[in-house]
Amino acid sequence: MKVKHFALGAAFLVALTGCSSNSAGSNGNSPANNTGTKNADNTASNAPAEKVELSFMGHGDPNEKKIFTELIQSFETKYPNIKVNYTSVPPAEYDQKLTTLTAAGKSPDVFYVSGPAFYRYAESGTILNIQQYLNKTDLFKPDNVWKQATDRYRYDGKSLGKGDLYGLPKDVGPWALAYNKDLFDKANVPYPPSEAGKWTWDDFLNTAKKLTQDTNGDGKTDIYGAANFPLEGAVWANGGDYVDYSTGKIKVDTPEFANAMQFVADLGLKHHVTPSPEDAKAMNNYARFVAGKIGMFPMGPWDQPAFWKLPYGWDLAAWPSSPTTGKTATWLGSMGFAISSKSKHPQEAFNLAAFLSLDKDGQKQNMEMGQAVPNLIDMAKNDFLQNGKAPEHKQVFLDIIENYGHPTVEFGSKDTQWLDTFNQDASKVWTGKETAAAWLKEIAPKLQELYDKGNK
């Protein structure tokens, strides 16, 4: 799941592609055989295969586009009667593009979906219930696919996380802490631990202070100890939360939330170990990390292809724990593959989604190109951990998946205007115009009103 490196965490986008042509061999009511070629359920027919074209739309950076172009070529080799027309939309344009196509009745056969968009599309019947197809394929072994990923795409007609599957995970995205080993070595600072609970926010701050440097003596910081500490992770680790989805109550106006938010803000405002908002405008923090000017920085598995090209050593550490609770937390994202309920080739569309999500060959190729932690648990715990590529401590990714990763904040919302407003107005805290406690008390009623309007 590709995301932008924002200070508050990540923005999740959704994707979609053009409509397919008709196929006499498929319909939306029951799984159809993909004649003359091997299906996702490993059945085959001796009849000549009818040529089918599918539309598939996603989003991402050039690395992701390149990876999925190659994966689609592998799929077409395995299913020679299927031609996939792949469109990669810039992430910032994806949600609007998907909304426009859906409203026009031109949904792609297969497209990226996650979070609120998945909720809305499942509820409205825009995407296909794929349980019947999963019941017929031997690719889907529930005990060997991360439940933390598949449950994001379940819907029982009322709520998420239960019932039939309406999508398959493209990935499960643990938001991990990367660090520049060369900067640690130059500053003679021990590497941070990879095991959760072995260091705290205080340890993190002390480490960041030792890494932060004015290397040329001009009075300006050239190397920052850290950047983009995720607010969500700090809040959850400290015992707080944004919203109680079971009751719909906004929970930001609590000491646990305020203390976590002030800690994150003070990394820059008080301790000056992270770039200020003005610094980030001059050079974004991702670019600073890539340039070797930030010691510790968050990353997802999708960053691996770019990070493999870095001119310095890097590895993963566990996120530090709250000194108040002793707990560690971060967010665990996911993007999924959904199938349009209007697709005229539902079986073939399912075959594509299943290849990209569940097929052993597809997952191995995806892993080797660095796009994601494999969805297949046995592959993740063996091939992935032992592939000989950085990071050395890949187990951190798995620890987040299994132990201390949380669904992203917007998971469970149909409408995210309340969260968008929070993120936009939070600049008052990040720039020091207001304390976290004062601002949260002020913003909480407004967030509740927006949440109630869009989600109840």
C-alpha positions in Angstrom: 0.0 0.0 0.0 1.7 3.1 -1.2 1.2 6.3 0.9 2.7 9.7 1.2 4.9 10.5 4.1 2.9 13.0 6.0 3.6 14.1 9.6 0.3 12.8 10.8 0.5 9.4 9.2 -0.9 8.7 5.8 -3.6 9.5 3.4 -5.3 6.5 1.9 -6.6 6.7 -1.7 -8.8 4.4 -3.8 -8.6 3.4 -7.6 -10.6 2.2 -10.6 -10.4 1.4 -14.3 -12.5 1.2 -17.5 -15.4 -1.2 -18.2 -15.0 -4.5 -19.9 -16.7 -6.0 -22.9 -19.2 -8.8 -22.8 -18.4 -12.5 -22.4 -20.9 -15.3 -22.9 -19.0 -17.4 -20.5 -19.4 -15.2 -17.4 -22.2 -13.6 -15.4 -22.5 -11.8 -12.0 -24.5 -14.5 -10.3 -22.3 -17.6 -10.4 -18.6 -18.4 -11.0 -18.0 -19.2 -14.6 -15.3 -21.4 -16.1 -12.5 -19.6 -17.9 -12.6 -22.1 -20.8 -9.5 -23.4 -22.4 -7.2 -22.2 -19.7 -6.5 -22.7 -16.0 -8.8 -20.9 -13.6 -8.2 -19.6 -10.1 -9.8 -22.8 -8.9 -7.3 -24.9 -11.0 -10.0 -26.3 -13.3 -9.6 -26.4 -17.0 -11.7 -26.9 -20.1 -10.8 -28.4 -23.5 -12.9 -25.8 -25.3 -11.0 -23.0 -27.1 -10.7 -20.0 -24.8 -12.7 -16.9 -25.6 -10.6 -13.8 -25.7 -11.4 -11.5 -22.8 -10.3 -7.9 -22.0 -10.3 -6.7 -18.5 -9.7 -3.2 -17.2 -7.6 -2.7 -14.1 -6.8 0.6 -12.3 -4.5 1.4 -9.5 -2.2 4.2 -8.3 1.3 4.6 -7.1 4.8 5.9 -7.9 6.8 4.8 -10.9 8.2 1.8 -8.9 4.7 0.5 -8.2 3.6 1.0 -11.8 6.6 -0.9 -13.1 6.0 -3.8 -10.6 2.4 -4.2 -11.6 3.1 -4.0 -15.3 5.4 -7.0 -14.8 2.9 -8.8 -12.6 0.2 -8.3 -15.2 2.5 -9.7 -17.9 3.0 -12.8 -15.7 -0.8 -13.1 -15.3 -1.4 -12.9 -19.0 1.2 -15.6 -19.6 -0.7 -17.8 -17.1 -4.1 -16.9 -18.6 -3.3 -16.4 -22.3 -6.9 -15.7 -23.3 -7.1 -12.6 -21.0 -5.8 -9.2 -21.9 -5.5 -6.7 -19.1 -5.7 -3.0 -19.8 -3.8 -1.4 -16.9 -4.1 2.2 -15.9 -2.0 3.8 -13.1 -3.5 7.1 -11.9 -1.4 9.6 -9.8 -2.4 9.0 -6.1 -3.7 12.6 -5.6 -6.1 12.1 -8.5 -7.2 8.6 -7.8 -10.2 9.1 -5.5 -11.8 11.6 -7.8 -11.2 9.5 -10.9 -12.8 6.5 -9.2 -15.8 8.5 -8.1 -16.3 9.9 -11.5 -16.1 6.6 -13.3 -18.4 4.9 -10.8 -21.0 7.6 -11.1 -20.9 7.3 -14.9 -21.4 3.5 -14.7 -17.9 2.9 -16.1 -16.2 1.2 -13.1 -13.2 -0.8 -14.0 -13.4 -4.6 -13.7 -10.7 -4.6 -11.0 -9.5 -1.6 -9.0 -7.8 -0.6 -5.8 -10.1 0.1 -2.8 -9.6 0.6 0.9 -11.0 2.2 4.1 -14.0 4.5 3.7 -14.3 3.9 -0.1 -14.5 0.1 0.5 -17.2 0.7 3.1 -19.3 2.9 0.8 -18.9 0.7 -2.3 -19.7 -2.5 -0.4 -22.8 -0.9 1.1 -24.0 0.5 -2.2 -23.5 -2.7 -4.1 -20.8 -1.1 -6.4 -18.4 -4.0 -5.7 -18.9 -7.7 -6.0 -19.4 -10.2 -3.2 -16.6 -12.6 -4.1 -17.3 -15.3 -1.5 -18.7 -17.7 -4.0 -15.5 -17.5 -6.1 -13.3 -18.0 -3.0 -15.3 -21.1 -2.1 -14.4 -22.7 -5.4 -10.6 -21.8 -5.6 -7.8 -23.7 -3.9 -5.7 -20.6 -3.9 -7.5 -19.2 -0.8 -6.4 -20.9 2.4 -7.7 -18.7 5.1 -5.2 -19.9 7.7 -2.3 -18.9 5.4 -3.4 -15.3 4.6 -3.1 -12.5 7.1 -6.4 -12.2 8.9 -5.4 -8.6 9.7 -5.6 -8.0 6.0 -8.6 -10.1 4.8 -10.8 -8.8 7.6 -10.5 -5.3 6.1 -12.6 -6.5 3.2 -15.4 -8.3 5.0 -18.9 -6.8 5.1 -22.0 -8.3 6.6 -24.5 -5.8 5.3 -24.2 -3.5 8.3 -20.6 -3.3 9.4 -17.0 -4.0 8.4 -14.8 -6.9 9.6 -17.5 -9.6 9.5 -19.3 -11.6 6.9 -18.4 -12.3 3.3 -15.4 -11.0 1.5 -15.9 -8.2 -1.0 -12.2 -7.8 -1.8 -8.8 -9.3 -1.6 -5.8 -7.7 0.0 -3.3 -6.1 -2.3 -1.1 -5.9 0.7 -0.9 -5.5 4.4 1.2 -2.4 5.2 3.1 -2.2 8.5 4.3 1.4 9.1 7.8 0.7 10.4 10.7 2.9 11.7 13.7 3.0 9.4 17.0 4.4 10.4 20.2 5.5 8.7 23.0 3.3 10.0 25.7 5.5 8.7 24.5 8.5 10.7 24.3 6.4 13.8 27.9 5.2 13.2 29.2 8.7 12.6 27.6 9.9 15.8 28.8 6.8 17.7 25.2 6.1 18.8 24.0 2.5 19.3 21.4 1.3 16.8 17.9 1.3 18.2 16.4 -2.1 19.2 14.2 -4.1 16.8 12.1 -5.6 19.6 9.1 -3.7 20.9 9.2 -2.6 24.5 13.0 -2.3 24.6 13.0 1.5 24.4 10.7 4.4 25.2 9.8 7.8 23.8 12.4 9.3 26.2 15.1 6.9 24.7 13.9 7.9 21.2 14.3 11.6 22.0 17.7 11.2 23.6 18.9 9.3 20.5 17.4 11.9 18.2 19.2 14.7 20.1 22.6 12.9 19.6 22.0 12.6 15.9 20.9 16.1 15.3 23.8 18.2 14.1 24.9 21.5 12.5 27.7 20.0 10.4 29.1 23.3 9.0 28.8 25.6 12.0 26.5 28.1 10.4 23.9 27.9 13.2 21.4 25.9 11.1 20.6 22.2 11.5 21.9 20.1 8.7 21.1 16.6 10.1 17.9 15.9 12.0 17.5 13.0 14.4 14.1 12.1 13.2 11.0 13.2 11.2 7.3 12.3 10.8 6.7 10.5 14.1 3.2 9.2 13.5 0.6 10.8 15.8 -1.7 7.8 15.5 0.9 5.5 16.9 1.7 7.8 19.8 -1.9 8.2 20.7 -2.6 4.5 20.6 0.5 3.6 22.6 -0.4 6.2 25.2 -3.9 4.6 25.7 -5.9 7.1 23.6 -7.9 6.9 20.4 -9.6 9.2 17.9 -13.0 7.7 17.9 -14.9 4.8 19.4 -16.6 3.3 16.4 -18.9 1.1 18.5 -20.6 4.2 19.9 -19.6 6.9 17.4 -18.0 9.0 20.1 -15.1 11.3 19.3 -12.3 10.7 21.9 -9.6 13.3 21.1 -10.3 15.5 24.1 -8.5 13.3 26.7 -5.2 13.6 28.6 -3.9 10.5 26.9 -4.4 12.0 23.4 -3.2 15.5 24.4 0.0 14.2 26.0 0.8 12.1 22.9 0.1 14.9 20.5 2.2 17.3 22.6 5.1 14.9 22.6 5.1 14.6 18.8 4.8 18.4 18.5 7.6 19.1 21.0 10.0 17.0 19.0 10.2 20.0 16.7 8.9 22.9 18.7 10.9 22.3 21.9 13.7 19.9 21.1 14.4 20.8 17.5 15.2 17.2 16.5 12.7 17.1 13.7 12.3 19.6 10.8 9.9 22.5 11.3 6.9 22.9 8.9 9.0 25.6 7.2 11.9 23.2 6.8 9.6 20.6 5.3 8.3 23.1 2.7 11.9 23.9 1.6 12.7 20.1 1.3 10.2 17.4 2.1 11.1 15.0 4.8 11.1 11.9 2.6 13.7 13.6 0.3 15.7 14.6 3.4 15.9 11.0 4.5 16.8 9.7 1.1 19.5 12.4 1.0 21.0 11.1 4.3 19.9 14.1 6.4 17.5 12.4 8.8 18.4 9.7 11.2 15.0 8.0 11.8 12.0 8.0 9.5 8.9 5.9 8.9 8.6 3.6 5.9 6.3 1.0 4.5 7.3 -2.2 2.7 6.5 -0.5 -0.6 9.5 1.8 0.0 11.9 -1.0 -0.3 12.7 -0.7 -4.1 13.7 2.9 -3.6 15.6 2.3 -0.3 17.6 -0.5 -1.9 19.2 2.2 -4.0 20.2 4.4 -1.1 24.0 5.1 -0.8 24.1 4.3 2.9 23.1 1.4 5.2 19.7 1.3 6.7 17.6 -1.0 8.9 14.4 -1.2 10.9 13.7 -0.6 14.6 10.7 -1.1 16.7 8.6 2.0 17.5 9.4 3.2 21.0 6.8 2.7 23.7 4.9 5.2 25.8 6.7 5.7 29.1 3.3 6.0 30.7 1.8 2.7 29.5 4.8 0.7 28.3 2.9 0.0 25.1 4.1 0.3 21.5 1.8 1.0 18.5 1.7 2.1 14.9 -0.7 1.8 12.1 -1.2 -1.1 9.8 -2.6 -0.2 6.5 -3.9 -2.2 3.6 -5.1 -1.6 0.0 -7.4 -4.1 -1.6 -8.5 -5.4 -5.0 -12.2 -5.1 -5.6 -14.3 -6.3 -8.6 -17.0 -4.2 -10.1 -20.5 -5.6 -9.6 -21.1 -4.6 -13.2 -18.2 -6.5 -14.6 -19.2 -8.6 -17.6 -16.3 -11.0 -16.8 -16.5 -11.6 -13.1 -14.7 -15.0 -13.1 -11.8 -13.6 -15.2 -11.7 -10.5 -13.0 -11.6 -12.7 -9.9 -8.8 -14.7 -11.5 -6.8 -11.4 -11.9 -7.4 -10.3 -8.3 -6.6 -13.8 -7.0 -3.4 -14.0 -8.9 -2.2 -10.6 -7.6 -3.3 -11.4 -4.0 -3.1 -15.1 -3.4 -1.2 -16.9 -6.2 2.1 -18.3 -4.9 4.0 -17.3 -8.1 2.4 -13.8 -8.1 3.2 -13.2 -4.5 6.8 -14.4 -4.9 7.4 -12.1 -7.9 5.8 -9.2 -5.9 8.0 -9.9 -2.9 11.2 -10.1 -5.0 10.5 -6.8 -6.5 10.0 -5.3 -3.1 6.3 -4.2 -3.3 5.0 -5.8 -0.1 5.2 -8.2 2.7 3.7 -11.4 1.1 0.0 -11.9 1.9 0.8 -15.6 2.3 2.0 -16.2 5.9 4.3 -19.1 5.2 6.1 -17.1 2.5 6.4 -14.1 4.7 7.9 -16.1 7.6 10.3 -17.9 5.4 11.2 -16.6 1.9 10.7 -13.0 2.8 12.8 -13.1 6.0 15.6 -14.9 4.3 15.8 -13.1 0.9 19.1 -11.6 1.7 18.0 -8.0 1.0 17.7 -5.0 3.3 16.4 -4.5 5.8 18.2 -7.0 8.0 15.5 -6.9 10.7 12.5 -7.6 8.5 10.9 -9.3 11.5 9.9 -5.8 12.6 7.3 -5.8 9.7 5.9 -9.1 10.9 5.8 -7.9 14.5 3.7 -5.0 13.6 1.3 -7.1 11.6 0.9 -9.7 14.4 1.4 -7.7 17.6 1.1 -3.9 17.6 -0.3 -2.6 14.4 -3.7 -0.9 14.4 -6.1 -0.4 11.5 -5.7 3.1 10.2 -7.9 5.8 11.8 -10.3 6.2 8.9 -11.1 2.4 8.8 -14.7 2.3 10.0 -15.7 5.7 8.7 -17.9 6.1 5.6 -17.2 9.8 5.5 -13.8 11.2 6.6 -14.6 15.0 6.7 -14.2 14.9 10.5 -10.7 13.4 10.1 -9.7 15.7 7.3 -10.7 18.7 9.4 -8.6 17.3 12.3 -5.6 17.0 10.1 -6.0 20.4 8.5 -6.5 22.3 11.8 -3.8 20.5 13.6 -1.3 22.9 12.2 -2.1 25.1 15.1 -0.4 22.6 17.3 2.4 21.7 15.0 3.3 25.4 14.6 3.0 26.1 18.4 0.1 28.5 18.1 -1.9 26.4 20.6 -1.1 23.6 23.0 -2.4 20.2 22.1 -4.7 20.2 25.2 -6.3 23.6 24.4 -6.8 22.8 20.7 -8.2 19.4 21.2 -10.8 20.7 23.7 -11.7 23.4 21.1 -11.9 21.0 18.1 -13.6 18.0 19.7 -17.3 19.3 19.4 -16.8 20.2 15.8 -15.3 16.8 15.0 -18.3 15.1 16.7 -20.7 17.2 14.7 -19.0 16.3 11.4 -18.7 12.6 12.4 -22.4 12.4 13.2 -23.4 14.1 10.0 -21.4 11.8 7.8 -21.5 8.5 9.6 -24.7 8.1 11.5 
